[in-house]
Amino acid sequence: MSVNAFNGSSWTGWSEVPGGGKTNISLSAKTFNGKLYLISNGVGENQVSVNIFNGSSWTGWSAVPGNGMTELPLASASFNGRLYIFGKASGGNQIYMNFLTP
């Protein structure tokens, strides 16, 4: 008998996130304003990209405005009505952020 950590509910099994994205590094995920944001920097040549789930469908991958590029995993947080993305600059050690407001 298997034990499920989620109050007896069961997992659905793995399925591909729609949009054809591929990456070899970890992703960041955050809920914001009732939507799930999946953030990656491996989908478009290290360009920071986002795929948004509204509860029934995904938008597909698109670049986050601002020309952000990094080869390392990103972090995200929601705070005071904004969705923040943090990352290390490509070719430098500076830490950058970009944020979305409703």
Disulfide bonds with the S-S distance in Angstrom:
none
